[in-house]
Amino acid sequence: MAQIEMDGKTVETPDGEHVTHACEELGVVFGCQDGICGTCLSEVLSGMENLTEKTHAENDMGLEGSQRLMCQCKAKGGKIVIKQ
């Protein structure tokens, strides 16, 4: 099980699954959930290696460095710390 942390609160999510549900529990705001609107844009403070690679939607949006759309991410395991 992967762990997603935001603002000191942690939620577990199954490895290989989208992190959307866990992030919703943490208070991440979502809009379209298709990688188009950018509402769920977050900064990964640590654990970027524990997420899947950036998707075409994220690359098309021009995200740089540790920016990710949480609707597009799947957890590979370990701990991921984010800030929205």
HTML snippet that shows the backbone in 3Dmol.js (N, CA, C, O; Angstrom):
<script src="https://3Dmol.org/build/3Dmol-min.js"></script>
<div id="view" style="width:600px;height:400px;position:relative"></div>
<script>
const pdb = `
ATOM      1  N   MET A   1       0.837  -1.193   0.000  1.00  0.00           N
ATOM      2  CA  MET A   1       0.000   0.000   0.000  1.00  0.00           C
ATOM      3  C   MET A   1       0.878   1.250   0.000  1.00  0.00           C
ATOM      4  O   MET A   1       1.823   1.375   0.778  1.00  0.00           O
ATOM      5  N   ALA A   2       0.538   2.151  -0.881  1.00  0.00           N
ATOM      6  CA  ALA A   2       1.215   3.443  -0.927  1.00  0.00           C
ATOM      7  C   ALA A   2       0.562   4.379   0.081  1.00  0.00           C
ATOM      8  O   ALA A   2      -0.583   4.176   0.483  1.00  0.00           O
ATOM      9  N   GLN A   3       1.295   5.395   0.479  1.00  0.00           N
ATOM     10  CA  GLN A   3       0.781   6.401   1.397  1.00  0.00           C
ATOM     11  C   GLN A   3       0.889   7.766   0.734  1.00  0.00           C
ATOM     12  O   GLN A   3       1.943   8.137   0.217  1.00  0.00           O
ATOM     13  N   ILE A   4      -0.219   8.514   0.757  1.00  0.00           N
ATOM     14  CA  ILE A   4      -0.243   9.879   0.252  1.00  0.00           C
ATOM     15  C   ILE A   4      -0.410  10.792   1.460  1.00  0.00           C
ATOM     16  O   ILE A   4      -1.304  10.592   2.283  1.00  0.00           O
ATOM     17  N   GLU A   5       0.459  11.795   1.557  1.00  0.00           N
ATOM     18  CA  GLU A   5       0.401  12.716   2.697  1.00  0.00           C
ATOM     19  C   GLU A   5       0.246  14.147   2.198  1.00  0.00           C
ATOM     20  O   GLU A   5       0.893  14.563   1.237  1.00  0.00           O
ATOM     21  N   MET A   6      -0.640  14.898   2.884  1.00  0.00           N
ATOM     22  CA  MET A   6      -0.797  16.323   2.609  1.00  0.00           C
ATOM     23  C   MET A   6      -1.165  17.013   3.911  1.00  0.00           C
ATOM     24  O   MET A   6      -2.061  16.561   4.623  1.00  0.00           O
ATOM     25  N   ASP A   7      -0.491  18.084   4.220  1.00  0.00           N
ATOM     26  CA  ASP A   7      -0.751  18.863   5.436  1.00  0.00           C
ATOM     27  C   ASP A   7      -0.715  18.011   6.696  1.00  0.00           C
ATOM     28  O   ASP A   7      -1.507  18.227   7.613  1.00  0.00           O
ATOM     29  N   GLY A   8       0.201  17.042   6.747  1.00  0.00           N
ATOM     30  CA  GLY A   8       0.374  16.211   7.936  1.00  0.00           C
ATOM     31  C   GLY A   8      -0.610  15.059   8.067  1.00  0.00           C
ATOM     32  O   GLY A   8      -0.507  14.271   9.008  1.00  0.00           O
ATOM     33  N   LYS A   9      -1.560  14.942   7.145  1.00  0.00           N
ATOM     34  CA  LYS A   9      -2.536  13.845   7.164  1.00  0.00           C
ATOM     35  C   LYS A   9      -2.143  12.828   6.102  1.00  0.00           C
ATOM     36  O   LYS A   9      -1.742  13.202   5.000  1.00  0.00           O
ATOM     37  N   THR A  10      -2.256  11.534   6.431  1.00  0.00           N
ATOM     38  CA  THR A  10      -1.853  10.463   5.520  1.00  0.00           C
ATOM     39  C   THR A  10      -3.024   9.529   5.233  1.00  0.00           C
ATOM     40  O   THR A  10      -3.786   9.171   6.131  1.00  0.00           O
ATOM     41  N   VAL A  11      -3.151   9.143   3.967  1.00  0.00           N
ATOM     42  CA  VAL A  11      -4.164   8.186   3.531  1.00  0.00           C
ATOM     43  C   VAL A  11      -3.460   7.114   2.713  1.00  0.00           C
ATOM     44  O   VAL A  11      -2.583   7.427   1.908  1.00  0.00           O
ATOM     45  N   GLU A  12      -3.835   5.854   2.910  1.00  0.00           N
ATOM     46  CA  GLU A  12      -3.259   4.753   2.135  1.00  0.00           C
ATOM     47  C   GLU A  12      -4.076   4.519   0.873  1.00  0.00           C
ATOM     48  O   GLU A  12      -5.284   4.753   0.835  1.00  0.00           O
ATOM     49  N   THR A  13      -3.381   4.050  -0.160  1.00  0.00           N
ATOM     50  CA  THR A  13      -4.027   3.710  -1.422  1.00  0.00           C
ATOM     51  C   THR A  13      -3.318   2.490  -2.004  1.00  0.00           C
ATOM     52  O   THR A  13      -2.103   2.359  -1.854  1.00  0.00           O
ATOM     53  N   PRO A  14      -4.047   1.601  -2.660  1.00  0.00           N
ATOM     54  CA  PRO A  14      -3.421   0.394  -3.216  1.00  0.00           C
ATOM     55  C   PRO A  14      -2.381   0.723  -4.283  1.00  0.00           C
ATOM     56  O   PRO A  14      -2.579   1.630  -5.092  1.00  0.00           O
ATOM     57  N   ASP A  15      -1.290  -0.007  -4.282  1.00  0.00           N
ATOM     58  CA  ASP A  15      -0.272   0.133  -5.316  1.00  0.00           C
ATOM     59  C   ASP A  15      -0.904  -0.137  -6.675  1.00  0.00           C
ATOM     60  O   ASP A  15      -1.717  -1.050  -6.815  1.00  0.00           O
ATOM     61  N   GLY A  16      -0.533   0.650  -7.672  1.00  0.00           N
ATOM     62  CA  GLY A  16      -1.030   0.464  -9.023  1.00  0.00           C
ATOM     63  C   GLY A  16      -2.356   1.128  -9.308  1.00  0.00           C
ATOM     64  O   GLY A  16      -2.839   1.075 -10.439  1.00  0.00           O
ATOM     65  N   GLU A  17      -2.957   1.751  -8.312  1.00  0.00           N
ATOM     66  CA  GLU A  17      -4.255   2.403  -8.488  1.00  0.00           C
ATOM     67  C   GLU A  17      -4.082   3.917  -8.607  1.00  0.00           C
ATOM     68  O   GLU A  17      -3.102   4.484  -8.124  1.00  0.00           O
ATOM     69  N   HIS A  18      -5.056   4.561  -9.262  1.00  0.00           N
ATOM     70  CA  HIS A  18      -5.070   6.021  -9.300  1.00  0.00           C
ATOM     71  C   HIS A  18      -5.165   6.547  -7.868  1.00  0.00           C
ATOM     72  O   HIS A  18      -5.799   5.926  -7.015  1.00  0.00           O
ATOM     73  N   VAL A  19      -4.542   7.680  -7.611  1.00  0.00           N
ATOM     74  CA  VAL A  19      -4.514   8.250  -6.258  1.00  0.00           C
ATOM     75  C   VAL A  19      -5.680   9.195  -6.007  1.00  0.00           C
ATOM     76  O   VAL A  19      -5.733   9.834  -4.957  1.00  0.00           O
ATOM     77  N   THR A  20      -6.601   9.297  -6.932  1.00  0.00           N
ATOM     78  CA  THR A  20      -7.707  10.252  -6.849  1.00  0.00           C
ATOM     79  C   THR A  20      -8.497  10.122  -5.554  1.00  0.00           C
ATOM     80  O   THR A  20      -8.711  11.119  -4.865  1.00  0.00           O
ATOM     81  N   HIS A  21      -8.931   8.926  -5.212  1.00  0.00           N
ATOM     82  CA  HIS A  21      -9.757   8.739  -4.015  1.00  0.00           C
ATOM     83  C   HIS A  21      -9.000   9.161  -2.758  1.00  0.00           C
ATOM     84  O   HIS A  21      -9.547   9.868  -1.912  1.00  0.00           O
ATOM     85  N   ALA A  22      -7.755   8.736  -2.632  1.00  0.00           N
ATOM     86  CA  ALA A  22      -6.945   9.094  -1.463  1.00  0.00           C
ATOM     87  C   ALA A  22      -6.756  10.604  -1.397  1.00  0.00           C
ATOM     88  O   ALA A  22      -6.836  11.193  -0.319  1.00  0.00           O
ATOM     89  N   CYS A  23      -6.507  11.225  -2.529  1.00  0.00           N
ATOM     90  CA  CYS A  23      -6.302  12.674  -2.549  1.00  0.00           C
ATOM     91  C   CYS A  23      -7.582  13.433  -2.202  1.00  0.00           C
ATOM     92  O   CYS A  23      -7.531  14.473  -1.546  1.00  0.00           O
ATOM     93  N   GLU A  24      -8.724  12.914  -2.640  1.00  0.00           N
ATOM     94  CA  GLU A  24      -9.998  13.531  -2.252  1.00  0.00           C
ATOM     95  C   GLU A  24     -10.159  13.517  -0.744  1.00  0.00           C
ATOM     96  O   GLU A  24     -10.603  14.502  -0.154  1.00  0.00           O
ATOM     97  N   GLU A  25      -9.797  12.401  -0.115  1.00  0.00           N
ATOM     98  CA  GLU A  25      -9.874  12.298   1.344  1.00  0.00           C
ATOM     99  C   GLU A  25      -8.966  13.317   2.026  1.00  0.00           C
ATOM    100  O   GLU A  25      -9.251  13.765   3.136  1.00  0.00           O
ATOM    101  N   LEU A  26      -7.882  13.679   1.362  1.00  0.00           N
ATOM    102  CA  LEU A  26      -6.938  14.645   1.924  1.00  0.00           C
ATOM    103  C   LEU A  26      -7.343  16.087   1.651  1.00  0.00           C
ATOM    104  O   LEU A  26      -6.745  17.015   2.195  1.00  0.00           O
ATOM    105  N   GLY A  27      -8.352  16.277   0.812  1.00  0.00           N
ATOM    106  CA  GLY A  27      -8.831  17.622   0.527  1.00  0.00           C
ATOM    107  C   GLY A  27      -8.389  18.215  -0.790  1.00  0.00           C
ATOM    108  O   GLY A  27      -8.621  19.398  -1.041  1.00  0.00           O
ATOM    109  N   VAL A  28      -7.751  17.411  -1.647  1.00  0.00           N
ATOM    110  CA  VAL A  28      -7.380  17.902  -2.976  1.00  0.00           C
ATOM    111  C   VAL A  28      -8.671  18.169  -3.753  1.00  0.00           C
ATOM    112  O   VAL A  28      -9.593  17.354  -3.747  1.00  0.00           O
ATOM    113  N   VAL A  29      -8.718  19.315  -4.414  1.00  0.00           N
ATOM    114  CA  VAL A  29      -9.892  19.700  -5.188  1.00  0.00           C
ATOM    115  C   VAL A  29      -9.754  19.149  -6.605  1.00  0.00           C
ATOM    116  O   VAL A  29      -8.710  19.298  -7.240  1.00  0.00           O
ATOM    117  N   PHE A  30     -10.815  18.514  -7.092  1.00  0.00           N
ATOM    118  CA  PHE A  30     -10.836  17.953  -8.445  1.00  0.00           C
ATOM    119  C   PHE A  30     -11.947  18.610  -9.251  1.00  0.00           C
ATOM    120  O   PHE A  30     -12.977  19.007  -8.705  1.00  0.00           O
ATOM    121  N   GLY A  31     -11.723  18.719 -10.555  1.00  0.00           N
ATOM    122  CA  GLY A  31     -12.732  19.230 -11.470  1.00  0.00           C
ATOM    123  C   GLY A  31     -13.133  18.135 -12.432  1.00  0.00           C
ATOM    124  O   GLY A  31     -13.995  17.312 -12.124  1.00  0.00           O
ATOM    125  N   CYS A  32     -12.507  18.124 -13.602  1.00  0.00           N
ATOM    126  CA  CYS A  32     -12.886  17.191 -14.666  1.00  0.00           C
ATOM    127  C   CYS A  32     -12.397  15.770 -14.442  1.00  0.00           C
ATOM    128  O   CYS A  32     -13.041  14.833 -14.913  1.00  0.00           O
ATOM    129  N   GLN A  33     -11.312  15.577 -13.759  1.00  0.00           N
ATOM    130  CA  GLN A  33     -10.657  14.290 -13.524  1.00  0.00           C
ATOM    131  C   GLN A  33     -10.190  13.609 -14.812  1.00  0.00           C
ATOM    132  O   GLN A  33      -9.985  12.395 -14.840  1.00  0.00           O
ATOM    133  N   ASP A  34     -10.024  14.400 -15.879  1.00  0.00           N
ATOM    134  CA  ASP A  34      -9.547  13.883 -17.161  1.00  0.00           C
ATOM    135  C   ASP A  34      -8.215  14.489 -17.582  1.00  0.00           C
ATOM    136  O   ASP A  34      -7.741  14.228 -18.688  1.00  0.00           O
ATOM    137  N   GLY A  35      -7.603  15.296 -16.715  1.00  0.00           N
ATOM    138  CA  GLY A  35      -6.331  15.917 -17.051  1.00  0.00           C
ATOM    139  C   GLY A  35      -6.458  17.121 -17.956  1.00  0.00           C
ATOM    140  O   GLY A  35      -5.496  17.498 -18.626  1.00  0.00           O
ATOM    141  N   ILE A  36      -7.636  17.735 -17.987  1.00  0.00           N
ATOM    142  CA  ILE A  36      -7.867  18.865 -18.881  1.00  0.00           C
ATOM    143  C   ILE A  36      -7.928  20.198 -18.130  1.00  0.00           C
ATOM    144  O   ILE A  36      -7.391  21.199 -18.604  1.00  0.00           O
ATOM    145  N   CYS A  37      -8.576  20.216 -16.964  1.00  0.00           N
ATOM    146  CA  CYS A  37      -8.853  21.495 -16.292  1.00  0.00           C
ATOM    147  C   CYS A  37      -7.710  22.007 -15.413  1.00  0.00           C
ATOM    148  O   CYS A  37      -7.576  23.217 -15.231  1.00  0.00           O
ATOM    149  N   GLY A  38      -6.896  21.122 -14.872  1.00  0.00           N
ATOM    150  CA  GLY A  38      -5.790  21.544 -14.021  1.00  0.00           C
ATOM    151  C   GLY A  38      -6.163  21.846 -12.584  1.00  0.00           C
ATOM    152  O   GLY A  38      -5.317  22.311 -11.820  1.00  0.00           O
ATOM    153  N   THR A  39      -7.403  21.599 -12.193  1.00  0.00           N
ATOM    154  CA  THR A  39      -7.852  21.904 -10.839  1.00  0.00           C
ATOM    155  C   THR A  39      -7.065  21.149  -9.786  1.00  0.00           C
ATOM    156  O   THR A  39      -6.802  21.693  -8.713  1.00  0.00           O
ATOM    157  N   CYS A  40      -6.682  19.919 -10.058  1.00  0.00           N
ATOM    158  CA  CYS A  40      -5.995  19.069  -9.077  1.00  0.00           C
ATOM    159  C   CYS A  40      -4.477  19.204  -9.132  1.00  0.00           C
ATOM    160  O   CYS A  40      -3.758  18.369  -8.582  1.00  0.00           O
ATOM    161  N   LEU A  41      -3.988  20.252  -9.793  1.00  0.00           N
ATOM    162  CA  LEU A  41      -2.550  20.487  -9.888  1.00  0.00           C
ATOM    163  C   LEU A  41      -1.946  20.563  -8.484  1.00  0.00           C
ATOM    164  O   LEU A  41      -2.392  21.345  -7.644  1.00  0.00           O
ATOM    165  N   SER A  42      -0.947  19.756  -8.254  1.00  0.00           N
ATOM    166  CA  SER A  42      -0.282  19.700  -6.953  1.00  0.00           C
ATOM    167  C   SER A  42       1.218  19.626  -7.147  1.00  0.00           C
ATOM    168  O   SER A  42       1.709  19.270  -8.218  1.00  0.00           O
ATOM    169  N   GLU A  43       1.932  19.968  -6.093  1.00  0.00           N
ATOM    170  CA  GLU A  43       3.381  19.844  -6.092  1.00  0.00           C
ATOM    171  C   GLU A  43       3.748  18.620  -5.275  1.00  0.00           C
ATOM    172  O   GLU A  43       3.283  18.461  -4.147  1.00  0.00           O
ATOM    173  N   VAL A  44       4.572  17.763  -5.833  1.00  0.00           N
ATOM    174  CA  VAL A  44       5.045  16.588  -5.107  1.00  0.00           C
ATOM    175  C   VAL A  44       6.304  17.014  -4.353  1.00  0.00           C
ATOM    176  O   VAL A  44       7.341  17.288  -4.957  1.00  0.00           O
ATOM    177  N   LEU A  45       6.194  17.066  -3.027  1.00  0.00           N
ATOM    178  CA  LEU A  45       7.310  17.500  -2.187  1.00  0.00           C
ATOM    179  C   LEU A  45       8.335  16.393  -2.009  1.00  0.00           C
ATOM    180  O   LEU A  45       9.533  16.662  -1.909  1.00  0.00           O
ATOM    181  N   SER A  46       7.872  15.152  -1.969  1.00  0.00           N
ATOM    182  CA  SER A  46       8.772  13.998  -1.918  1.00  0.00           C
ATOM    183  C   SER A  46       8.023  12.760  -2.397  1.00  0.00           C
ATOM    184  O   SER A  46       6.799  12.678  -2.295  1.00  0.00           O
ATOM    185  N   GLY A  47       8.778  11.802  -2.919  1.00  0.00           N
ATOM    186  CA  GLY A  47       8.197  10.549  -3.378  1.00  0.00           C
ATOM    187  C   GLY A  47       7.789  10.535  -4.838  1.00  0.00           C
ATOM    188  O   GLY A  47       6.999   9.684  -5.246  1.00  0.00           O
ATOM    189  N   MET A  48       8.309  11.459  -5.635  1.00  0.00           N
ATOM    190  CA  MET A  48       7.973  11.479  -7.062  1.00  0.00           C
ATOM    191  C   MET A  48       8.263  10.127  -7.712  1.00  0.00           C
ATOM    192  O   MET A  48       7.555   9.707  -8.627  1.00  0.00           O
ATOM    193  N   GLU A  49       9.302   9.451  -7.236  1.00  0.00           N
ATOM    194  CA  GLU A  49       9.670   8.137  -7.787  1.00  0.00           C
ATOM    195  C   GLU A  49       8.618   7.071  -7.475  1.00  0.00           C
ATOM    196  O   GLU A  49       8.639   5.988  -8.059  1.00  0.00           O
ATOM    197  N   ASN A  50       7.702   7.374  -6.560  1.00  0.00           N
ATOM    198  CA  ASN A  50       6.652   6.431  -6.186  1.00  0.00           C
ATOM    199  C   ASN A  50       5.366   6.631  -6.986  1.00  0.00           C
ATOM    200  O   ASN A  50       4.349   5.994  -6.709  1.00  0.00           O
ATOM    201  N   LEU A  51       5.418   7.519  -7.980  1.00  0.00           N
ATOM    202  CA  LEU A  51       4.291   7.753  -8.874  1.00  0.00           C
ATOM    203  C   LEU A  51       4.676   7.314 -10.285  1.00  0.00           C
ATOM    204  O   LEU A  51       5.855   7.290 -10.641  1.00  0.00           O
ATOM    205  N   THR A  52       3.667   6.968 -11.079  1.00  0.00           N
ATOM    206  CA  THR A  52       3.915   6.641 -12.477  1.00  0.00           C
ATOM    207  C   THR A  52       4.423   7.881 -13.206  1.00  0.00           C
ATOM    208  O   THR A  52       4.314   8.999 -12.702  1.00  0.00           O
ATOM    209  N   GLU A  53       4.977   7.673 -14.389  1.00  0.00           N
ATOM    210  CA  GLU A  53       5.488   8.776 -15.205  1.00  0.00           C
ATOM    211  C   GLU A  53       4.357   9.738 -15.567  1.00  0.00           C
ATOM    212  O   GLU A  53       3.183   9.366 -15.540  1.00  0.00           O
ATOM    213  N   LYS A  54       4.715  10.959 -15.900  1.00  0.00           N
ATOM    214  CA  LYS A  54       3.724  11.943 -16.327  1.00  0.00           C
ATOM    215  C   LYS A  54       3.011  11.442 -17.582  1.00  0.00           C
ATOM    216  O   LYS A  54       3.623  10.842 -18.466  1.00  0.00           O
ATOM    217  N   THR A  55       1.712  11.699 -17.638  1.00  0.00           N
ATOM    218  CA  THR A  55       0.891  11.275 -18.776  1.00  0.00           C
ATOM    219  C   THR A  55       0.973  12.304 -19.903  1.00  0.00           C
ATOM    220  O   THR A  55       1.543  13.382 -19.736  1.00  0.00           O
ATOM    221  N   HIS A  56       0.395  11.953 -21.050  1.00  0.00           N
ATOM    222  CA  HIS A  56       0.341  12.894 -22.172  1.00  0.00           C
ATOM    223  C   HIS A  56      -0.407  14.154 -21.770  1.00  0.00           C
ATOM    224  O   HIS A  56      -0.016  15.258 -22.151  1.00  0.00           O
ATOM    225  N   ALA A  57      -1.488  13.996 -20.997  1.00  0.00           N
ATOM    226  CA  ALA A  57      -2.269  15.158 -20.552  1.00  0.00           C
ATOM    227  C   ALA A  57      -1.402  16.103 -19.724  1.00  0.00           C
ATOM    228  O   ALA A  57      -1.480  17.321 -19.886  1.00  0.00           O
ATOM    229  N   GLU A  58      -0.577  15.547 -18.840  1.00  0.00           N
ATOM    230  CA  GLU A  58       0.299  16.378 -18.013  1.00  0.00           C
ATOM    231  C   GLU A  58       1.375  17.047 -18.864  1.00  0.00           C
ATOM    232  O   GLU A  58       1.685  18.221 -18.661  1.00  0.00           O
ATOM    233  N   ASN A  59       1.940  16.312 -19.808  1.00  0.00           N
ATOM    234  CA  ASN A  59       2.954  16.881 -20.694  1.00  0.00           C
ATOM    235  C   ASN A  59       2.354  17.964 -21.583  1.00  0.00           C
ATOM    236  O   ASN A  59       2.984  18.993 -21.827  1.00  0.00           O
ATOM    237  N   ASP A  60       1.118  17.728 -22.074  1.00  0.00           N
ATOM    238  CA  ASP A  60       0.441  18.717 -22.914  1.00  0.00           C
ATOM    239  C   ASP A  60       0.170  20.002 -22.136  1.00  0.00           C
ATOM    240  O   ASP A  60       0.158  21.086 -22.719  1.00  0.00           O
ATOM    241  N   MET A  61      -0.047  19.891 -20.828  1.00  0.00           N
ATOM    242  CA  MET A  61      -0.309  21.052 -19.991  1.00  0.00           C
ATOM    243  C   MET A  61       0.993  21.803 -19.668  1.00  0.00           C
ATOM    244  O   MET A  61       0.956  22.920 -19.152  1.00  0.00           O
ATOM    245  N   GLY A  62       2.125  21.191 -19.970  1.00  0.00           N
ATOM    246  CA  GLY A  62       3.404  21.846 -19.756  1.00  0.00           C
ATOM    247  C   GLY A  62       3.880  21.836 -18.313  1.00  0.00           C
ATOM    248  O   GLY A  62       4.611  22.731 -17.890  1.00  0.00           O
ATOM    249  N   LEU A  63       3.469  20.827 -17.558  1.00  0.00           N
ATOM    250  CA  LEU A  63       3.883  20.747 -16.162  1.00  0.00           C
ATOM    251  C   LEU A  63       5.388  20.525 -16.078  1.00  0.00           C
ATOM    252  O   LEU A  63       5.971  19.768 -16.853  1.00  0.00           O
ATOM    253  N   GLU A  64       5.991  21.204 -15.122  1.00  0.00           N
ATOM    254  CA  GLU A  64       7.437  21.113 -14.966  1.00  0.00           C
ATOM    255  C   GLU A  64       7.808  20.558 -13.603  1.00  0.00           C
ATOM    256  O   GLU A  64       7.030  20.638 -12.652  1.00  0.00           O
ATOM    257  N   GLY A  65       8.989  20.001 -13.519  1.00  0.00           N
ATOM    258  CA  GLY A  65       9.542  19.551 -12.243  1.00  0.00           C
ATOM    259  C   GLY A  65       8.621  18.652 -11.462  1.00  0.00           C
ATOM    260  O   GLY A  65       8.232  17.583 -11.932  1.00  0.00           O
ATOM    261  N   SER A  66       8.276  19.080 -10.276  1.00  0.00           N
ATOM    262  CA  SER A  66       7.488  18.248  -9.358  1.00  0.00           C
ATOM    263  C   SER A  66       5.992  18.530  -9.425  1.00  0.00           C
ATOM    264  O   SER A  66       5.246  18.093  -8.549  1.00  0.00           O
ATOM    265  N   GLN A  67       5.539  19.252 -10.447  1.00  0.00           N
ATOM    266  CA  GLN A  67       4.103  19.493 -10.610  1.00  0.00           C
ATOM    267  C   GLN A  67       3.437  18.262 -11.215  1.00  0.00           C
ATOM    268  O   GLN A  67       3.948  17.664 -12.162  1.00  0.00           O
ATOM    269  N   ARG A  68       2.289  17.893 -10.654  1.00  0.00           N
ATOM    270  CA  ARG A  68       1.519  16.750 -11.172  1.00  0.00           C
ATOM    271  C   ARG A  68       0.036  17.047 -11.089  1.00  0.00           C
ATOM    272  O   ARG A  68      -0.408  17.820 -10.240  1.00  0.00           O
ATOM    273  N   LEU A  69      -0.729  16.425 -11.980  1.00  0.00           N
ATOM    274  CA  LEU A  69      -2.184  16.411 -11.890  1.00  0.00           C
ATOM    275  C   LEU A  69      -2.546  15.131 -11.147  1.00  0.00           C
ATOM    276  O   LEU A  69      -2.292  14.032 -11.641  1.00  0.00           O
ATOM    277  N   MET A  70      -3.126  15.265  -9.989  1.00  0.00           N
ATOM    278  CA  MET A  70      -3.409  14.084  -9.166  1.00  0.00           C
ATOM    279  C   MET A  70      -4.401  13.139  -9.830  1.00  0.00           C
ATOM    280  O   MET A  70      -4.405  11.946  -9.525  1.00  0.00           O
ATOM    281  N   CYS A  71      -5.242  13.642 -10.730  1.00  0.00           N
ATOM    282  CA  CYS A  71      -6.191  12.766 -11.431  1.00  0.00           C
ATOM    283  C   CYS A  71      -5.490  11.837 -12.416  1.00  0.00           C
ATOM    284  O   CYS A  71      -6.078  10.856 -12.873  1.00  0.00           O
ATOM    285  N   GLN A  72      -4.243  12.141 -12.742  1.00  0.00           N
ATOM    286  CA  GLN A  72      -3.506  11.351 -13.728  1.00  0.00           C
ATOM    287  C   GLN A  72      -2.507  10.379 -13.103  1.00  0.00           C
ATOM    288  O   GLN A  72      -1.942   9.537 -13.802  1.00  0.00           O
ATOM    289  N   CYS A  73      -2.287  10.488 -11.803  1.00  0.00           N
ATOM    290  CA  CYS A  73      -1.245   9.713 -11.134  1.00  0.00           C
ATOM    291  C   CYS A  73      -1.727   8.370 -10.614  1.00  0.00           C
ATOM    292  O   CYS A  73      -2.847   8.235 -10.122  1.00  0.00           O
ATOM    293  N   LYS A  74      -0.856   7.389 -10.736  1.00  0.00           N
ATOM    294  CA  LYS A  74      -1.038   6.099 -10.071  1.00  0.00           C
ATOM    295  C   LYS A  74       0.138   5.909  -9.128  1.00  0.00           C
ATOM    296  O   LYS A  74       1.269   6.279  -9.442  1.00  0.00           O
ATOM    297  N   ALA A  75      -0.144   5.326  -7.967  1.00  0.00           N
ATOM    298  CA  ALA A  75       0.906   5.065  -6.978  1.00  0.00           C
ATOM    299  C   ALA A  75       1.608   3.759  -7.300  1.00  0.00           C
ATOM    300  O   ALA A  75       0.969   2.769  -7.656  1.00  0.00           O
ATOM    301  N   LYS A  76       2.928   3.762  -7.173  1.00  0.00           N
ATOM    302  CA  LYS A  76       3.699   2.532  -7.354  1.00  0.00           C
ATOM    303  C   LYS A  76       4.041   1.899  -6.003  1.00  0.00           C
ATOM    304  O   LYS A  76       4.494   0.756  -5.947  1.00  0.00           O
ATOM    305  N   GLY A  77       3.826   2.637  -4.931  1.00  0.00           N
ATOM    306  CA  GLY A  77       4.160   2.172  -3.580  1.00  0.00           C
ATOM    307  C   GLY A  77       4.881   3.267  -2.847  1.00  0.00           C
ATOM    308  O   GLY A  77       5.114   4.341  -3.402  1.00  0.00           O
ATOM    309  N   GLY A  78       5.239   3.013  -1.609  1.00  0.00           N
ATOM    310  CA  GLY A  78       6.000   3.974  -0.824  1.00  0.00           C
ATOM    311  C   GLY A  78       5.167   5.162  -0.376  1.00  0.00           C
ATOM    312  O   GLY A  78       3.937   5.106  -0.354  1.00  0.00           O
ATOM    313  N   LYS A  79       5.858   6.240  -0.017  1.00  0.00           N
ATOM    314  CA  LYS A  79       5.207   7.437   0.514  1.00  0.00           C
ATOM    315  C   LYS A  79       5.356   8.596  -0.471  1.00  0.00           C
ATOM    316  O   LYS A  79       6.428   8.821  -1.033  1.00  0.00           O
ATOM    317  N   ILE A  80       4.262   9.319  -0.666  1.00  0.00           N
ATOM    318  CA  ILE A  80       4.225  10.482  -1.537  1.00  0.00           C
ATOM    319  C   ILE A  80       3.686  11.646  -0.717  1.00  0.00           C
ATOM    320  O   ILE A  80       2.604  11.553  -0.137  1.00  0.00           O
ATOM    321  N   VAL A  81       4.430  12.732  -0.668  1.00  0.00           N
ATOM    322  CA  VAL A  81       3.999  13.928   0.062  1.00  0.00           C
ATOM    323  C   VAL A  81       3.687  15.008  -0.967  1.00  0.00           C
ATOM    324  O   VAL A  81       4.518  15.342  -1.812  1.00  0.00           O
ATOM    325  N   ILE A  82       2.463  15.552  -0.878  1.00  0.00           N
ATOM    326  CA  ILE A  82       2.033  16.557  -1.846  1.00  0.00           C
ATOM    327  C   ILE A  82       1.578  17.841  -1.160  1.00  0.00           C
ATOM    328  O   ILE A  82       1.316  17.870   0.042  1.00  0.00           O
ATOM    329  N   LYS A  83       1.490  18.907  -1.968  1.00  0.00           N
ATOM    330  CA  LYS A  83       0.955  20.180  -1.506  1.00  0.00           C
ATOM    331  C   LYS A  83       0.127  20.731  -2.657  1.00  0.00           C
ATOM    332  O   LYS A  83       0.577  20.757  -3.803  1.00  0.00           O
ATOM    333  N   GLN A  84      -1.103  21.178  -2.339  1.00  0.00           N
ATOM    334  CA  GLN A  84      -1.933  21.749  -3.396  1.00  0.00           C
ATOM    335  C   GLN A  84      -2.054  23.238  -3.202  1.00  0.00           C
ATOM    336  O   GLN A  84      -2.716  23.912  -3.991  1.00  0.00           O
TER     337      GLN A  84
END
`;
const viewer = $3Dmol.createViewer("view");
viewer.addModel(pdb, "pdb");
viewer.setStyle({}, {cartoon: {color: "spectrum"}});
viewer.zoomTo();
viewer.render();
</script>
